[in-house]
Amino acid sequence: MFRIGVVVPSWHYWENPFKLQPLWELYYATVLEKEFSEKGHHQVELIDLRGLRGETLPERVREIPGHDVFMYWIMKSGDSVEIKGIVDLLRRQFPSSLHVAGGTHVDMCTEECIKIFDAVVVGPGEHSLTQLIRDIEAGDLKMIYRQKYTEASFSHTPYPRREFLPESSIVNDLLFAQYGGVRGTSVHFSRGCAYKCGFCVYNVPGFFQVRNPEMMKAEITYLKDTYGVRGINFRDEVIILPNERLSTTLFNVLGESDVIWRGQTTTMATDQQLIRAGESGCQELAIGVETVDDQVMKIINKGWQTQTQIRHCIEQCQRIGIRIKMCLIFGLPGEPPDIVEKTMRFIEETKPDYVGLSGFCPVPGSPIFNNPGQYGIRYIDQDWSRHAHLLYRFGDQEEVGLPFEYEPENRWGKTFSREQIQRNIQEMQQWLNERAMVY
């Protein structure tokens, strides 16, 4: 019998790493448990390192008991350096253990990852991980396990079993603190994204894979009955899909489940979809505005989103009673000199309830990362630990610099230096904090 440990990194870049749940690690631990543990073959455990910082992390890693296989699902490149350090420590403690990994970072940086891990999964893991374990059993482990998303259904696979973690790590009152503090947790009802934004890598797959409605109902019932959940925080890239039939199915399930919910979507959501969302319990939608400048919007391949469209979406949500969180990025290519003032004016005019501002990061594998010269970028830091930050969102101490630098000028004109971008972010964050628009 093998002992399989699914490792969750510290998520050091979050002010509170326990606010969100490690859904993909829980999901793949569940897949492996269903395939092996339930048949009495192998034991699957989750090793949760969230919240550990500085010297406490290696101290905790040294306390991890031996496992035959350690598995990592690396969605953010910003986690990869820490995970490599964890692998190095565990190899010294348990030389015979195997280390395997998958996730978006592995998809985008496969050649780098095969130098760190004994095997990697490129693409979805439902079938590849189970085959990988069988190959270990047979003494025939391969370096790369690759599958297309078109060959892996997401609709009927098991929902993540939360019993791998204590209840306090699954449910909290923080996700819905603005809505009565009901017991809430996070869920994925779809994966992938059909949009091709130039700064993003989370459109993997490049289409939407959606849960079967019976599986949606089963997961919500499980969360309500087991944990007393009354609020669902959707982690889907786009929760209101550009498909009336699929979105109607979701709204019907949520309406019948008697929960409140929040999630992120695009301004492509129709008036009717927004009305149905409100009727089904939607309290808040985060919309990816990204920038208030039309030229920048086109540069990042989001030209389908216009100022008029953004304003209409916000106004419609306000009429319905859905609160809006406007998501913005500073430091994108082509920003005008007055981007701070322009953004402040737009916020004052549209009056969103909340704003989330991030510093731009050329994420490994994104179109901008792959073609830096095309966007006037002269330097990208290859230290992936610098690619996970939310500059100044939760405090002035949250400063790790920007992992890139522009040429002094590009085809759109003069550019901001890294220091200027940081100052813009800090000024904007202070302005938002003074208006209680950040949480």
C-alpha positions as CSV (number, residue, x, y, z in Angstrom):
1,M,0.0,0.0,0.0
2,F,1.3,3.5,-1.0
3,R,0.9,6.5,1.2
4,I,0.1,9.5,-1.1
5,G,0.5,13.1,0.3
6,V,-1.1,16.0,-1.6
7,V,0.7,19.1,-0.6
8,V,-0.8,22.6,-0.3
9,P,1.8,25.4,-0.2
10,S,1.8,28.3,2.2
11,W,0.0,30.8,0.0
12,H,2.2,33.4,1.6
13,Y,1.0,36.2,-0.6
14,W,-2.5,36.2,1.0
15,E,-3.1,38.2,4.1
16,N,-5.3,35.4,5.3
17,P,-4.5,32.1,3.4
18,F,-7.4,30.4,5.1
19,K,-10.1,32.6,3.6
20,L,-10.1,30.5,0.5
21,Q,-10.0,26.7,0.2
22,P,-7.4,24.6,-1.8
23,L,-10.1,23.3,-4.2
24,W,-7.9,21.7,-6.8
25,E,-5.8,19.8,-4.2
26,L,-9.0,18.7,-2.6
27,Y,-10.4,17.7,-5.9
28,Y,-7.5,15.6,-7.0
29,A,-7.1,14.0,-3.6
30,T,-10.7,13.0,-3.9
31,V,-10.1,11.5,-7.4
32,L,-7.2,9.5,-6.1
33,E,-9.0,8.4,-3.0
34,K,-12.0,7.2,-5.0
35,E,-9.8,5.3,-7.3
36,F,-7.4,3.7,-4.8
37,S,-8.3,4.3,-1.1
38,E,-11.9,3.1,-1.4
39,K,-10.6,-0.1,-2.9
40,G,-8.1,-0.6,-0.1
41,H,-5.1,0.0,-2.2
42,H,-3.5,3.3,-1.2
43,Q,-3.9,5.9,1.5
44,V,-4.4,9.6,0.4
45,E,-3.8,12.5,2.7
46,L,-3.7,16.3,2.4
47,I,-0.7,18.1,3.8
48,D,-1.8,21.7,4.4
49,L,1.0,24.3,4.8
50,R,-1.1,27.4,4.4
51,G,-0.3,30.3,6.8
52,L,3.3,29.3,7.4
53,R,5.9,32.0,6.8
54,G,9.7,32.4,7.2
55,E,11.4,29.8,9.3
56,T,8.1,28.2,10.4
57,L,7.6,26.7,6.9
58,P,10.8,24.5,6.7
59,E,10.3,23.6,10.4
60,R,6.8,22.3,9.5
61,V,8.1,20.5,6.4
62,R,10.6,18.6,8.5
63,E,7.7,17.4,10.6
64,I,5.9,15.9,7.6
65,P,5.9,12.1,7.9
66,G,7.2,9.9,5.1
67,H,5.0,9.3,2.1
68,D,5.7,7.1,-1.0
69,V,4.4,9.8,-3.3
70,F,4.1,13.6,-2.8
71,M,1.8,15.4,-5.2
72,Y,1.6,19.1,-6.0
73,W,-1.0,21.0,-8.1
74,I,0.6,24.3,-9.0
75,M,-1.9,26.8,-10.3
76,K,0.2,29.9,-9.7
77,S,3.8,30.3,-10.8
78,G,4.3,32.3,-7.7
79,D,4.0,29.1,-5.7
80,S,6.6,27.2,-7.7
81,V,9.8,28.4,-6.0
82,E,8.4,27.6,-2.6
83,I,7.3,24.2,-3.8
84,K,10.7,23.4,-5.2
85,G,12.2,24.2,-1.7
86,I,9.6,21.9,-0.2
87,V,10.6,19.1,-2.6
88,D,14.3,19.6,-1.8
89,L,13.7,19.4,1.9
90,L,11.5,16.3,1.5
91,R,14.0,14.6,-0.8
92,R,16.7,14.9,1.9
93,Q,14.4,13.4,4.5
94,F,12.9,10.7,2.3
95,P,15.3,9.9,-0.6
96,S,13.1,7.1,-1.9
97,S,9.9,9.2,-2.1
98,L,8.6,10.3,-5.5
99,H,7.4,13.8,-6.3
100,V,4.8,14.5,-9.0
101,A,3.1,17.7,-10.1
102,G,0.5,19.2,-12.4
103,G,-1.4,22.5,-12.8
104,T,-1.2,25.6,-14.9
105,H,2.4,26.3,-14.0
106,V,3.4,22.8,-15.1
107,D,1.4,23.2,-18.3
108,M,3.2,26.5,-19.1
109,C,6.7,25.6,-17.8
110,T,7.0,21.9,-18.5
111,E,10.7,21.7,-19.4
112,E,11.6,23.5,-16.2
113,C,9.3,21.3,-14.1
114,I,10.6,17.9,-15.3
115,K,14.0,18.9,-13.8
116,I,12.4,19.3,-10.4
117,F,9.8,16.4,-10.2
118,D,10.0,12.7,-10.9
119,A,6.9,13.0,-13.2
120,V,4.6,15.8,-14.3
121,V,1.0,15.9,-15.5
122,V,0.3,18.3,-18.4
123,G,-3.4,19.0,-18.9
124,P,-6.2,17.7,-16.7
125,G,-5.3,15.2,-13.9
126,E,-8.3,13.0,-13.5
127,H,-7.0,10.2,-15.7
128,S,-3.3,11.1,-15.8
129,L,-2.8,11.0,-12.0
130,T,-4.5,7.6,-11.7
131,Q,-2.5,6.2,-14.6
132,L,0.7,7.7,-13.0
133,I,0.0,5.8,-9.7
134,R,-0.7,2.6,-11.6
135,D,2.6,3.0,-13.4
136,I,4.4,3.5,-10.1
137,E,2.8,0.2,-8.9
138,A,4.1,-1.5,-12.1
139,G,7.6,0.1,-11.8
140,D,7.1,1.9,-15.1
141,L,6.8,5.6,-14.1
142,K,7.1,8.0,-17.1
143,M,8.4,11.5,-17.1
144,I,5.4,13.3,-18.7
145,Y,1.7,12.3,-18.6
146,R,-0.3,14.4,-21.1
147,Q,-3.9,14.5,-21.9
148,K,-6.2,16.9,-23.8
149,Y,-9.1,18.6,-22.0
150,T,-11.4,17.4,-24.7
151,E,-10.6,13.8,-23.5
152,A,-11.4,14.6,-19.9
153,S,-15.0,15.3,-18.8
154,F,-15.5,17.5,-15.8
155,S,-19.3,17.0,-15.7
156,H,-19.5,13.8,-13.7
157,T,-16.2,13.6,-11.8
158,P,-16.5,13.6,-8.0
159,Y,-16.8,16.9,-6.2
160,P,-14.0,17.6,-3.7
161,R,-14.4,15.8,-0.5
162,R,-13.7,18.4,2.3
163,E,-13.0,15.9,5.1
164,F,-9.3,15.9,4.2
165,L,-9.1,19.1,6.2
166,P,-10.6,20.3,9.6
167,E,-13.9,22.2,9.4
168,S,-12.2,25.5,10.3
169,S,-10.2,25.2,7.1
170,I,-13.3,24.7,5.0
171,V,-15.9,27.0,6.3
172,N,-15.7,30.6,7.6
173,D,-17.7,33.8,7.9
174,L,-15.2,35.9,6.0
175,L,-16.4,35.1,2.5
176,F,-19.7,36.8,3.2
177,A,-18.7,39.2,5.9
178,Q,-20.5,42.0,3.9
179,Y,-23.7,39.9,3.7
180,G,-24.4,38.9,7.3
181,G,-21.4,36.7,7.9
182,V,-23.2,33.5,6.9
183,R,-21.2,30.3,6.9
184,G,-19.5,30.2,3.5
185,T,-17.1,28.1,1.4
186,S,-15.7,28.0,-2.1
187,V,-16.8,25.9,-5.1
188,H,-15.9,25.2,-8.7
189,F,-18.8,24.4,-11.0
190,S,-16.8,24.9,-14.2
191,R,-13.2,25.1,-15.4
192,G,-11.7,26.9,-18.3
193,C,-12.4,30.1,-20.1
194,A,-13.4,30.9,-23.7
195,Y,-11.8,34.4,-23.6
196,K,-8.2,35.1,-24.7
197,C,-7.0,38.0,-22.6
198,G,-3.3,38.8,-23.2
199,F,-2.3,38.8,-19.6
200,C,-4.0,35.6,-18.5
201,V,-3.1,31.8,-18.5
202,Y,-6.3,30.6,-16.8
203,N,-8.1,30.0,-20.1
204,V,-7.0,26.4,-19.8
205,P,-8.9,24.7,-21.3
206,G,-9.9,27.4,-23.8
207,F,-13.5,26.5,-23.5
208,F,-15.9,25.9,-20.6
209,Q,-16.3,22.5,-19.0
210,V,-19.4,22.6,-16.8
211,R,-20.6,20.3,-14.0
212,N,-23.7,18.2,-14.6
213,P,-26.7,19.9,-12.7
214,E,-27.1,16.7,-10.5
215,M,-23.5,17.0,-9.4
216,M,-24.0,20.7,-8.6
217,K,-27.1,19.9,-6.5
218,A,-25.2,17.0,-4.8
219,E,-22.2,19.2,-3.8
220,I,-24.4,22.0,-2.4
221,T,-26.5,19.5,-0.4
222,Y,-23.3,17.9,0.9
223,L,-21.9,21.3,2.0
224,K,-25.2,22.4,3.6
225,D,-25.8,19.1,5.4
226,T,-22.2,18.5,6.5
227,Y,-21.0,22.0,7.2
228,G,-24.1,24.2,7.5
229,V,-23.0,26.2,4.5
230,R,-25.3,29.0,3.5
231,G,-23.1,31.0,1.2
232,I,-21.2,29.8,-1.9
233,N,-18.2,31.7,-3.3
234,F,-17.6,30.6,-6.9
235,R,-14.0,30.3,-8.0
236,D,-14.9,29.7,-11.6
237,E,-13.2,32.0,-14.1
238,V,-16.6,33.1,-15.4
239,I,-19.7,32.1,-13.4
240,I,-22.3,33.5,-15.7
241,L,-21.5,31.7,-18.9
242,P,-22.1,33.2,-22.4
243,N,-24.7,30.4,-22.9
244,E,-28.3,31.0,-21.9
245,R,-29.1,27.3,-21.4
246,L,-26.1,26.6,-19.2
247,S,-26.6,29.8,-17.1
248,T,-30.3,29.0,-16.7
249,T,-29.4,25.5,-15.4
250,L,-27.0,27.0,-12.8
251,F,-29.5,29.6,-11.7
252,N,-32.2,27.0,-11.3
253,V,-29.9,24.8,-9.1
254,L,-28.9,27.8,-7.0
255,G,-32.5,29.0,-6.6
256,E,-33.7,25.6,-5.5
257,S,-30.8,25.2,-3.0
258,D,-31.7,28.3,-1.0
259,V,-28.1,29.7,-0.7
260,I,-26.7,33.1,-1.3
261,W,-23.7,33.3,-3.7
262,R,-21.0,35.5,-5.3
263,G,-18.6,35.0,-8.1
264,Q,-16.8,36.6,-11.0
265,T,-18.1,37.2,-14.5
266,T,-17.7,39.3,-17.6
267,T,-19.7,42.4,-18.7
268,M,-21.0,40.1,-21.5
269,A,-23.7,38.9,-19.1
270,T,-27.1,39.8,-20.5
271,D,-29.8,41.8,-18.7
272,Q,-31.9,38.6,-18.4
273,Q,-29.0,36.6,-17.0
274,L,-28.3,39.3,-14.4
275,I,-32.0,39.3,-13.4
276,R,-31.9,35.5,-13.0
277,A,-28.7,35.7,-11.1
278,G,-30.3,38.1,-8.6
279,E,-33.4,35.9,-8.3
280,S,-31.2,32.9,-7.5
281,G,-29.4,34.5,-4.6
282,C,-26.5,36.4,-6.1
283,Q,-25.2,39.0,-3.7
284,E,-22.1,40.2,-5.5
285,L,-20.4,39.9,-8.9
286,A,-16.7,40.7,-9.5
287,I,-16.3,41.9,-13.1
288,G,-12.9,42.0,-14.9
289,V,-12.9,45.6,-16.1
290,E,-9.0,45.5,-16.0
291,T,-8.6,49.1,-17.3
292,V,-10.6,52.2,-18.0
293,D,-8.6,53.0,-21.1
294,D,-10.0,51.7,-24.5
295,Q,-6.6,51.6,-26.1
296,V,-5.2,49.4,-23.3
297,M,-8.3,47.2,-23.5
298,K,-7.5,46.5,-27.2
299,I,-3.8,45.9,-26.5
300,I,-4.7,43.2,-23.9
301,N,-7.0,41.5,-26.5
302,K,-10.2,42.6,-24.6
303,G,-11.4,45.0,-27.2
304,W,-14.8,43.3,-27.1
305,Q,-15.4,45.1,-23.8
306,T,-16.3,48.8,-24.1
307,Q,-16.8,51.6,-21.6
308,T,-20.5,51.7,-22.6
309,Q,-20.8,47.9,-21.9
310,I,-19.1,48.2,-18.5
311,R,-21.4,51.1,-17.5
312,H,-24.5,49.3,-18.6
313,C,-23.5,46.1,-16.7
314,I,-22.9,48.0,-13.5
315,E,-26.1,50.0,-13.8
316,Q,-28.1,46.9,-14.4
317,C,-26.6,45.1,-11.4
318,Q,-27.3,48.2,-9.2
319,R,-31.0,48.2,-10.3
320,I,-31.3,44.5,-9.5
321,G,-29.5,44.8,-6.1
322,I,-26.4,42.9,-6.9
323,R,-23.2,44.6,-5.5
324,I,-20.3,45.1,-7.9
325,K,-16.6,44.5,-7.3
326,M,-14.7,46.2,-10.1
327,C,-11.4,44.4,-10.8
328,L,-8.6,46.6,-12.2
329,I,-4.9,46.1,-13.1
330,F,-2.3,48.9,-13.1
331,G,0.9,48.6,-15.2
332,L,-0.6,47.2,-18.4
333,P,1.1,48.1,-21.7
334,G,-0.1,51.3,-23.3
335,E,-1.4,53.1,-20.2
336,P,-1.8,56.8,-20.6
337,P,0.0,59.3,-18.3
338,D,-3.2,60.2,-16.5
339,I,-4.3,56.6,-15.8
340,V,-4.7,57.2,-12.1
341,E,-6.9,60.3,-12.5
342,K,-8.8,58.6,-15.3
343,T,-9.5,55.6,-13.1
344,M,-10.7,57.7,-10.2
345,R,-13.1,59.6,-12.4
346,F,-14.5,56.3,-13.8
347,I,-15.0,54.9,-10.4
348,E,-16.7,58.1,-9.2
349,E,-19.0,58.0,-12.2
350,T,-20.0,54.3,-12.1
351,K,-20.0,53.9,-8.3
352,P,-19.1,50.2,-7.9
353,D,-19.4,48.9,-4.3
354,Y,-15.9,47.6,-4.2
355,V,-12.7,47.7,-6.2
356,G,-9.9,45.1,-6.4
357,L,-6.6,46.6,-7.8
358,S,-3.6,44.4,-8.8
359,G,-0.3,45.2,-10.2
360,F,0.3,43.7,-13.7
361,C,2.3,40.5,-13.8
362,P,3.4,39.0,-17.1
363,V,2.4,35.5,-16.0
364,P,4.6,32.7,-17.5
365,G,2.8,31.3,-20.5
366,S,0.6,34.3,-21.2
367,P,0.6,35.9,-24.6
368,I,2.3,39.0,-23.1
369,F,5.0,36.9,-21.4
370,N,5.6,34.9,-24.6
371,N,6.0,38.1,-26.7
372,P,7.5,40.7,-24.5
373,G,9.0,42.8,-27.3
374,Q,5.6,43.2,-28.9
375,Y,4.4,45.0,-25.8
376,G,7.5,47.1,-25.2
377,I,8.8,44.9,-22.2
378,R,12.6,44.8,-22.0
379,Y,12.9,42.6,-18.9
380,I,10.9,39.9,-17.0
381,D,12.2,38.6,-13.7
382,Q,12.7,34.8,-13.9
383,D,12.3,34.5,-10.2
384,W,8.7,33.1,-10.1
385,S,8.4,34.0,-6.4
386,R,8.0,37.6,-7.5
387,H,5.1,36.7,-9.7
388,A,2.5,36.5,-6.8
389,H,1.6,39.8,-5.3
390,L,-1.3,42.2,-4.7
391,L,0.7,45.4,-4.3
392,Y,-0.5,47.4,-1.3
393,R,-4.0,46.0,-1.4
394,F,-4.0,45.1,2.3
395,G,-1.3,47.4,3.6
396,D,1.8,49.4,2.8
397,Q,4.0,46.5,3.9
398,E,2.8,44.5,0.9
399,E,5.6,45.5,-1.4
400,V,7.6,43.0,-3.4
401,G,8.3,45.1,-6.5
402,L,7.1,44.4,-10.0
403,P,8.7,41.4,-11.9
404,F,9.1,43.3,-15.2
405,E,10.2,46.6,-16.7
406,Y,9.2,48.4,-19.9
407,E,11.4,50.1,-22.4
408,P,11.4,53.9,-21.9
409,E,9.1,54.1,-24.9
410,N,7.1,51.7,-26.9
411,R,4.8,52.0,-30.0
412,W,2.1,53.6,-27.8
413,G,4.3,56.3,-26.4
414,K,6.3,56.9,-23.2
415,T,6.0,54.2,-20.6
416,F,5.9,54.1,-16.8
417,S,9.0,52.9,-14.9
418,R,8.5,50.2,-12.3
419,E,8.8,52.8,-9.6
420,Q,6.1,55.0,-11.2
421,I,3.8,52.0,-11.6
422,Q,4.3,51.2,-7.9
423,R,3.5,54.8,-7.0
424,N,0.4,54.7,-9.1
425,I,-0.8,51.6,-7.4
426,Q,0.0,52.9,-4.0
427,E,-1.9,56.2,-4.7
428,M,-4.9,54.3,-6.0
429,Q,-5.0,51.9,-3.1
430,Q,-4.9,54.7,-0.6
431,W,-7.7,56.5,-2.4
432,L,-9.8,53.3,-2.4
433,N,-9.1,52.6,1.2
434,E,-10.1,56.0,2.2
435,R,-13.5,55.3,0.6
436,A,-13.8,51.8,2.2
437,M,-13.9,50.2,-1.2
438,V,-11.4,47.4,-0.5
439,Y,-11.9,44.1,1.3
